[in-house]
Amino acid sequence: MSVNVEFLPDGHHGVVAEGTYLWDAAKRLGVRLPAECAGRGECDTCAVFVREGATLLSSLTNAERERLSPERLAAGERLACQAKAISPGTVRVQPVPVAARETETADEARKDLREEFRRLPLQQQLTTLVELEAAAAYRAFKAIGDVMNAAFEKGADVIAGAGRERARRQRESRRPAEHRAATPKGGGAKKTSS
């Protein structure tokens, strides 16, 4: 099945296969969507307004929920690198103008947060600091747990592999001697001279 995708206002349109991301459809149809993260869902520069066919697209991803505010999502914005056409029909989208995007830099955001923190009463500052410490500690312990879990899984795989090899050797040792001689470790028949 195929999906008709149209990019407004230029009118670039074409048919793409179901399962195609809007990002890939744009490239295929000659529409250049900016993307600071090269389409990995780590920025909002490829945001588009879905003007028609929103129900033909995949559900919102976590990246979209993190990058787009509730207001932007309510206005019909999606990240082209995250939204994929999943049902046949017509989807019309329009790239979000650069001016409409949040353009606050990380330095500006940091400065705003510092100013906001300074204006808080001392008790709220202390509470905020304790909450931040708790969040940082949780992330650290979670990261340590994830590393330990990965190491445990790797160790379990090694042990399981060793067990499989041991079981194979035991099966091999129980075979009749003439079968063992005829079947080298590589699995092929042993050549005999006549």
Backbone as JSON, one array per atom type, in Angstrom:
{
  "sequence": "MSVNVEFLPDGHHGVVAEGTYLWDAAKRLGVRLPAECAGRGECDTCAVFVREGATLLSSLTNAERERLSPERLAAGERLACQAKAISPGTVRVQPVPVAARETETADEARKDLREEFRRLPLQQQLTTLVELEAAAAYRAFKAIGDVMNAAFEKGADVIAGAGRERARRQRESRRPAEHRAATPKGGGAKKTSS",
  "N": [[0.85, -1.18, 0.0], [0.35, 2.34, -0.49], [1.16, 5.77, 0.29], [0.1, 9.04, -0.24], [2.0, 11.86, -0.1], [2.17, 15.27, 0.6], [3.92, 18.3, 0.51], [3.42, 21.38, 1.8], [4.01, 24.92, 1.48], [4.83, 24.66, -1.11], [3.93, 22.55, -2.66], [5.18, 20.18, -3.39], [4.85, 16.8, -4.05], [4.17, 13.3, -3.76], [4.13, 9.69, -4.07], [4.66, 7.42, -1.49], [5.91, 4.49, 0.18], [4.07, 2.66, 2.68], [5.16, 2.98, 6.03], [7.2, 4.7, 5.63], [9.19, 7.34, 6.82], [8.34, 10.78, 7.4], [10.5, 12.44, 7.1], [12.21, 11.0, 5.35], [10.5, 10.88, 3.18], [10.38, 13.58, 2.5], [13.02, 14.07, 1.64], [13.1, 12.35, -0.57], [11.23, 13.57, -2.21], [12.41, 15.94, -2.82], [12.32, 17.98, -0.96], [13.82, 20.06, 1.31], [14.36, 19.59, 4.59], [15.4, 21.17, 7.5], [17.73, 19.89, 9.9], [19.34, 19.74, 12.73], [20.29, 17.58, 14.13], [20.62, 15.61, 12.28], [18.38, 14.04, 11.76], [17.84, 12.33, 13.97], [16.05, 12.67, 16.01], [16.82, 14.37, 18.04], [16.58, 17.07, 18.14], [14.47, 19.9, 17.31], [14.28, 20.85, 14.78], [13.32, 19.76, 12.4], [10.61, 19.95, 12.5], [7.18, 19.72, 11.54], [3.97, 20.98, 10.52], [1.1, 19.05, 10.65], [-1.23, 19.13, 8.36], [-3.24, 17.67, 7.18], [-4.4, 14.34, 7.43], [-3.41, 13.28, 9.82], [-4.16, 11.03, 11.26], [-3.17, 9.01, 9.76], [-0.61, 8.68, 10.39], [2.11, 7.43, 12.44], [2.02, 6.87, 16.04], [2.76, 9.39, 18.56], [6.19, 9.77, 19.44], [8.57, 9.25, 22.12], [10.65, 11.05, 21.8], [9.4, 13.13, 20.4], [7.57, 13.99, 22.32], [9.34, 14.99, 24.19], [10.75, 17.0, 22.8], [8.86, 18.72, 21.67], [6.58, 21.12, 22.82], [3.53, 20.82, 24.81], [1.7, 22.62, 23.72], [2.62, 22.96, 21.11], [2.34, 20.38, 20.15], [-0.43, 20.13, 20.33], [-1.12, 21.92, 18.37], [-0.68, 20.49, 16.15], [1.89, 19.8, 15.41], [4.63, 17.76, 14.4], [7.62, 15.76, 14.56], [9.45, 15.36, 11.69], [11.32, 13.35, 11.38], [10.48, 11.43, 13.09], [7.82, 10.81, 12.73], [5.91, 8.5, 10.99], [4.41, 7.33, 7.99], [1.7, 5.24, 8.18], [-0.64, 4.24, 7.19], [-2.67, 3.92, 4.22], [-3.51, 6.73, 2.13], [-3.87, 10.33, 2.07], [-1.46, 12.59, 3.12], [-0.85, 15.76, 4.27], [1.58, 18.1, 4.86], [3.34, 20.82, 6.45], [6.35, 22.52, 6.66], [7.56, 23.81, 9.75], [7.97, 27.21, 10.27], [11.16, 28.75, 10.83], [11.18, 30.92, 12.59], [9.03, 30.37, 14.22], [9.85, 28.41, 15.9], [11.22, 27.48, 19.08], [13.88, 29.41, 19.98], [15.73, 29.77, 21.93], [18.94, 29.73, 23.28], [21.21, 27.36, 24.81], [22.85, 28.66, 26.66], [21.35, 30.96, 27.2], [19.09, 29.81, 28.36], [20.24, 28.65, 30.64], [21.06, 30.97, 31.97], [18.57, 32.17, 32.46], [17.45, 30.25, 34.2], [19.19, 30.42, 36.37], [18.71, 33.05, 37.23], [16.01, 32.81, 37.95], [16.28, 30.94, 40.02], [17.75, 32.42, 41.9], [15.85, 34.25, 42.74], [14.15, 32.78, 44.29], [12.85, 31.97, 47.59], [15.0, 31.22, 50.42], [14.4, 28.71, 51.64], [13.07, 27.35, 49.56], [15.11, 27.29, 47.69], [16.93, 25.58, 48.98], [15.36, 23.25, 49.08], [15.05, 22.75, 46.36], [17.71, 22.27, 45.63], [18.19, 19.91, 47.1], [16.36, 18.21, 45.82], [17.48, 18.18, 43.24], [19.95, 16.98, 43.8], [19.03, 14.48, 44.65], [17.86, 13.55, 42.29], [20.13, 13.45, 40.65], [21.63, 11.54, 42.03], [19.93, 9.34, 41.78], [20.05, 8.94, 38.97], [22.75, 8.3, 38.74], [22.94, 5.92, 40.27], [21.19, 4.36, 38.79], [22.54, 4.23, 36.34], [24.81, 2.83, 37.16], [23.58, 0.46, 37.94], [22.57, -0.35, 35.44], [24.95, -0.86, 34.07], [25.98, -2.93, 35.63], [23.97, -4.83, 35.25], [24.23, -5.28, 32.48], [26.79, -6.39, 32.48], [26.31, -8.7, 33.98], [24.51, -10.02, 32.26], [26.21, -10.46, 30.07], [28.1, -12.13, 31.25], [26.42, -14.29, 31.86], [25.79, -15.11, 29.27], [28.3, -16.0, 28.4], [28.74, -18.13, 30.17], [26.56, -19.74, 29.48], [27.25, -20.34, 26.82], [29.6, -21.77, 27.25], [28.51, -23.93, 28.59], [26.9, -25.05, 26.57], [28.89, -25.83, 24.76], [30.24, -27.73, 26.3], [28.18, -29.64, 26.6], [27.93, -30.39, 23.91], [30.42, -31.59, 23.47], [30.16, -33.73, 25.25], [28.03, -35.17, 24.07], [29.28, -35.84, 21.69], [31.31, -37.49, 22.65], [29.86, -39.73, 23.38], [29.14, -40.92, 21.05], [29.43, -43.61, 18.7], [32.69, -44.98, 18.12], [33.49, -45.3, 15.43], [31.85, -43.47, 14.17], [32.72, -41.07, 15.24], [35.28, -40.92, 14.19], [34.7, -40.69, 11.5], [33.48, -38.24, 11.32], [34.81, -35.26, 11.34], [35.66, -32.4, 13.43], [34.8, -30.17, 11.98], [32.44, -30.98, 10.79], [32.07, -32.1, 8.27], [32.37, -35.01, 6.12], [35.06, -37.3, 6.71], [37.88, -37.63, 4.65], [38.79, -40.6, 3.05], [41.45, -42.7, 2.07], [41.77, -44.73, -0.81]],
  "CA": [[0.0, 0.0, 0.0], [1.13, 3.54, -0.59], [0.63, 6.98, 0.91], [0.39, 10.26, -0.97], [2.5, 12.89, 0.82], [2.3, 16.58, -0.05], [4.55, 19.3, 1.34], [2.91, 22.72, 1.54], [3.15, 25.52, 0.48], [5.4, 24.47, -2.45], [3.16, 21.57, -3.42], [5.92, 18.96, -3.72], [4.07, 15.66, -3.59], [4.5, 12.02, -4.38], [3.65, 8.49, -3.39], [5.7, 6.69, -0.75], [5.43, 3.24, 0.76], [3.74, 2.68, 4.09], [6.35, 2.76, 6.84], [8.19, 5.73, 5.3], [9.18, 8.51, 7.69], [8.14, 12.03, 6.66], [11.86, 12.93, 6.83], [12.66, 10.34, 4.14], [9.61, 11.3, 2.09], [10.8, 14.92, 2.1], [14.25, 13.95, 0.84], [12.75, 11.7, -1.85], [10.45, 14.49, -3.02], [13.18, 17.15, -3.07], [12.05, 19.01, 0.04], [14.89, 20.08, 2.3], [13.98, 19.91, 5.96], [16.6, 21.31, 8.32], [17.82, 18.99, 11.05], [20.64, 19.88, 13.38], [20.73, 16.27, 14.64], [20.64, 14.69, 11.14], [17.22, 13.15, 11.75], [17.88, 11.34, 15.04], [15.08, 13.0, 17.04], [17.5, 15.04, 19.15], [16.31, 18.5, 18.06], [13.12, 20.11, 16.77], [14.4, 21.64, 13.56], [12.57, 19.16, 11.28], [9.19, 19.96, 12.85], [6.21, 20.05, 10.5], [2.56, 20.98, 10.89], [0.32, 18.08, 9.88], [-2.45, 19.84, 7.97], [-4.26, 16.67, 6.83], [-3.94, 12.96, 7.47], [-2.7, 12.97, 11.07], [-4.5, 9.67, 11.69], [-2.43, 8.07, 8.9], [0.77, 8.67, 10.88], [2.39, 6.68, 13.66], [1.79, 7.57, 17.31], [3.85, 10.24, 19.03], [7.32, 9.08, 20.06], [9.09, 9.95, 23.3], [11.46, 12.19, 21.32], [8.48, 14.22, 20.08], [7.03, 14.51, 23.57], [10.39, 15.74, 24.87], [11.21, 18.15, 22.02], [7.76, 19.63, 21.32], [5.74, 21.46, 23.97], [2.14, 20.41, 24.64], [1.03, 23.57, 22.82], [3.03, 22.66, 19.73], [1.71, 19.1, 19.77], [-1.86, 20.41, 20.14], [-1.26, 22.66, 17.11], [-0.5, 19.55, 15.05], [3.29, 19.65, 15.01], [5.31, 16.47, 14.56], [8.99, 15.74, 14.04], [9.43, 14.58, 10.45], [12.2, 12.18, 11.51], [9.86, 10.48, 14.01], [6.47, 10.47, 12.26], [5.96, 7.66, 9.8], [3.13, 7.05, 7.35], [1.4, 3.83, 8.46], [-1.9, 3.85, 6.54], [-2.82, 4.56, 2.91], [-4.31, 7.95, 2.09], [-3.13, 11.54, 1.76], [-0.92, 13.34, 4.25], [-0.35, 17.08, 3.88], [2.37, 18.7, 5.95], [4.0, 22.1, 6.15], [7.46, 22.76, 7.57], [7.37, 24.88, 10.72], [8.94, 28.29, 10.01], [12.22, 28.85, 11.83], [10.8, 31.93, 13.58], [8.02, 29.82, 15.12], [10.48, 27.46, 16.81], [11.89, 28.06, 20.24], [15.26, 29.63, 19.55], [16.55, 30.07, 23.09], [20.15, 28.93, 23.32], [21.47, 26.72, 26.1], [23.38, 29.68, 27.57], [20.23, 31.8, 27.62], [18.27, 29.02, 29.27], [20.99, 28.55, 31.89], [21.01, 32.28, 32.62], [17.2, 32.34, 32.96], [17.26, 29.37, 35.35], [19.95, 30.99, 37.49], [17.97, 34.21, 37.72], [14.8, 32.3, 38.62], [16.71, 30.31, 41.27], [18.15, 33.48, 42.84], [14.65, 34.92, 43.24], [13.41, 31.9, 45.21], [13.21, 32.08, 49.01], [16.05, 30.3, 50.82], [13.86, 27.37, 51.87], [12.81, 26.74, 48.25], [16.41, 27.02, 47.09], [17.45, 24.36, 49.61], [14.53, 22.13, 48.63], [15.39, 22.51, 44.96], [19.03, 21.65, 45.61], [18.05, 18.53, 47.57], [15.69, 17.47, 44.75], [18.45, 17.98, 42.17], [20.9, 15.97, 44.27], [18.35, 13.17, 44.64], [17.71, 13.15, 40.88], [21.46, 13.08, 40.16], [21.99, 10.27, 42.67], [19.12, 8.29, 41.15], [20.61, 8.66, 37.65], [24.04, 7.62, 38.92], [22.69, 4.54, 40.69], [20.57, 3.66, 37.66], [23.6, 3.94, 35.38], [25.62, 1.75, 37.73], [22.76, -0.75, 37.84], [22.52, -0.76, 34.04], [26.26, -1.44, 33.74], [26.07, -4.23, 36.31], [23.04, -5.73, 34.57], [24.84, -5.65, 31.2], [27.9, -7.3, 32.78], [25.72, -9.97, 34.38], [23.99, -10.68, 31.05], [27.36, -10.91, 29.28], [28.62, -13.3, 31.97], [25.47, -15.4, 31.68], [25.97, -15.59, 27.9], [29.56, -16.75, 28.35], [28.5, -19.39, 30.89], [25.65, -20.56, 28.66], [28.03, -20.82, 25.68], [30.5, -22.83, 27.75], [27.66, -25.1, 28.86], [26.52, -25.65, 25.29], [30.08, -26.49, 24.22], [30.47, -28.93, 27.13], [27.15, -30.61, 26.23], [28.26, -30.89, 22.57], [31.53, -32.54, 23.63], [29.65, -34.95, 25.89], [27.29, -35.92, 23.04], [30.28, -36.37, 20.76], [32.04, -38.6, 23.29], [28.98, -40.9, 23.48], [28.93, -41.51, 19.72], [30.3, -44.76, 18.41], [34.03, -44.58, 17.7], [33.59, -45.18, 13.97], [31.18, -42.22, 13.76], [33.6, -39.96, 15.61], [36.41, -40.89, 13.26], [34.19, -40.29, 10.19], [32.97, -36.88, 11.36], [35.74, -34.35, 11.99], [35.03, -31.3, 14.15], [34.19, -29.26, 11.02], [31.11, -31.45, 10.45], [32.03, -32.78, 6.98], [32.87, -36.4, 6.15], [36.5, -37.39, 6.62], [38.29, -38.29, 3.42], [39.53, -41.84, 3.26], [42.2, -43.06, 0.87], [41.4, -46.06, -1.26]],
  "C": [[0.89, 1.24, 0.0], [0.38, 4.73, 0.0], [1.04, 8.16, 0.04], [0.8, 11.32, 0.04], [2.69, 14.17, 0.04], [2.9, 17.56, 0.95], [4.08, 20.68, 0.89], [3.99, 23.73, 1.95], [3.63, 25.26, -0.94], [4.64, 23.48, -3.3], [3.94, 20.35, -3.87], [5.11, 17.79, -3.19], [4.5, 14.41, -4.34], [3.97, 10.88, -3.54], [4.84, 7.8, -2.75], [5.08, 5.44, -0.16], [5.03, 3.46, 2.22], [5.0, 2.35, 4.88], [7.44, 3.78, 6.57], [8.06, 6.9, 6.26], [8.99, 9.76, 6.83], [9.48, 12.64, 6.28], [12.37, 12.34, 5.52], [11.8, 10.72, 2.94], [10.03, 12.68, 1.58], [12.05, 14.84, 1.22], [13.93, 13.38, -0.53], [12.04, 12.67, -2.79], [11.16, 15.83, -3.26], [12.9, 18.29, -2.11], [13.16, 18.95, 1.08], [14.33, 20.52, 3.63], [15.25, 20.06, 6.78], [16.56, 20.3, 9.47], [19.22, 19.06, 11.62], [21.19, 18.53, 13.83], [20.78, 15.21, 13.54], [19.52, 13.65, 11.22], [17.22, 12.08, 12.81], [16.88, 11.64, 16.17], [15.68, 13.72, 18.24], [17.35, 16.56, 19.1], [14.89, 18.66, 17.54], [13.15, 20.82, 15.43], [13.66, 21.04, 12.36], [11.07, 19.14, 11.55], [8.32, 20.39, 11.67], [4.82, 20.14, 11.12], [1.88, 19.91, 10.04], [-1.03, 18.74, 9.6], [-3.59, 18.88, 7.63], [-3.64, 15.29, 6.94], [-3.19, 12.57, 8.73], [-2.97, 11.54, 11.52], [-3.78, 8.6, 10.86], [-0.99, 7.92, 9.35], [0.9, 7.86, 12.15], [2.11, 7.53, 14.89], [3.0, 8.44, 17.65], [4.94, 9.39, 19.67], [7.75, 9.86, 21.29], [9.91, 11.17, 22.89], [10.56, 13.38, 21.0], [7.9, 14.83, 21.36], [8.06, 15.35, 24.32], [10.74, 17.03, 24.13], [10.1, 19.17, 21.74], [6.89, 19.87, 22.55], [4.32, 20.95, 23.74], [1.36, 21.33, 23.69], [1.36, 23.28, 21.36], [2.4, 21.36, 19.26], [0.22, 19.31, 19.5], [-2.11, 21.15, 18.82], [-1.03, 21.76, 15.9], [0.93, 19.39, 14.59], [3.77, 18.23, 15.28], [6.74, 16.65, 14.1], [9.0, 14.84, 12.82], [10.28, 13.32, 10.56], [11.59, 11.11, 12.42], [8.49, 10.0, 13.53], [6.56, 9.66, 10.98], [4.55, 7.38, 9.3], [2.83, 5.55, 7.53], [0.13, 3.33, 7.8], [-2.02, 4.56, 5.2], [-3.75, 5.77, 2.99], [-3.42, 9.12, 1.72], [-2.73, 12.25, 3.04], [-0.38, 14.66, 3.71], [0.34, 17.71, 5.08], [3.01, 19.99, 5.47], [5.14, 22.29, 7.14], [7.17, 23.94, 8.5], [8.41, 25.96, 10.43], [9.93, 28.4, 11.16], [11.83, 29.83, 12.93], [9.8, 31.38, 14.6], [8.62, 28.86, 16.14], [11.07, 28.2, 18.01], [13.37, 28.18, 19.89], [16.18, 29.98, 20.71], [17.76, 29.15, 23.12], [20.31, 28.32, 24.71], [22.0, 27.73, 27.12], [22.27, 30.59, 28.09], [19.35, 31.07, 28.62], [18.94, 28.9, 30.63], [20.9, 29.86, 32.68], [19.62, 32.51, 33.21], [16.96, 31.49, 34.2], [18.0, 29.9, 36.58], [19.22, 32.18, 38.1], [16.73, 33.77, 38.49], [15.16, 31.68, 39.97], [17.07, 31.36, 42.32], [16.94, 34.17, 43.47], [13.84, 34.06, 44.21], [13.79, 32.19, 46.65], [14.23, 30.99, 49.37], [15.54, 28.87, 50.99], [13.59, 26.64, 50.53], [14.12, 26.44, 47.53], [16.99, 25.73, 47.64], [16.67, 23.13, 49.15], [14.87, 21.76, 47.19], [16.74, 21.82, 44.84], [18.97, 20.19, 46.06], [17.39, 17.68, 46.49], [16.65, 17.19, 43.6], [19.48, 16.93, 42.55], [20.28, 14.57, 44.23], [18.2, 12.67, 43.2], [19.06, 12.71, 40.31], [21.9, 11.74, 40.74], [21.21, 9.12, 42.04], [19.7, 7.92, 39.79], [21.93, 7.91, 37.76], [23.83, 6.16, 39.3], [22.05, 3.73, 39.56], [21.63, 3.3, 36.62], [24.48, 2.81, 35.87], [24.86, 0.43, 37.62], [22.69, -1.28, 36.4], [23.83, -1.42, 33.61], [26.39, -2.82, 34.37], [25.15, -5.26, 35.64], [23.62, -6.2, 33.24], [25.99, -6.63, 31.42], [27.38, -8.67, 33.18], [25.2, -10.74, 33.16], [25.12, -11.21, 30.19], [27.96, -12.16, 29.93], [27.72, -14.52, 31.8], [25.58, -15.97, 30.27], [27.23, -16.44, 27.77], [29.38, -18.11, 29.02], [27.61, -20.31, 30.07], [26.39, -21.13, 27.45], [28.97, -21.94, 26.09], [29.7, -24.1, 28.04], [27.24, -25.8, 27.59], [27.69, -26.42, 24.68], [30.37, -27.78, 24.99], [29.46, -30.02, 26.77], [27.44, -31.2, 24.85], [29.39, -31.91, 22.67], [31.07, -33.85, 24.28], [28.87, -35.81, 24.89], [28.25, -36.59, 22.08], [31.0, -37.57, 21.36], [31.18, -39.86, 23.41], [28.71, -41.55, 22.12], [29.84, -42.72, 19.55], [31.63, -44.27, 17.82], [34.13, -44.41, 16.2], [32.89, -43.92, 13.46], [32.04, -41.0, 14.09], [34.75, -39.83, 14.63], [35.96, -40.38, 11.9], [33.71, -38.84, 10.17], [33.96, -35.98, 12.09], [34.99, -33.17, 12.61], [34.33, -30.33, 13.21], [32.82, -29.72, 10.56], [31.06, -32.19, 9.13], [32.57, -34.19, 7.12], [34.36, -36.39, 5.97], [36.88, -38.14, 5.37], [39.08, -39.54, 3.76], [40.25, -42.17, 1.96], [41.86, -44.47, 0.48], [42.58, -46.82, -1.78]]
}
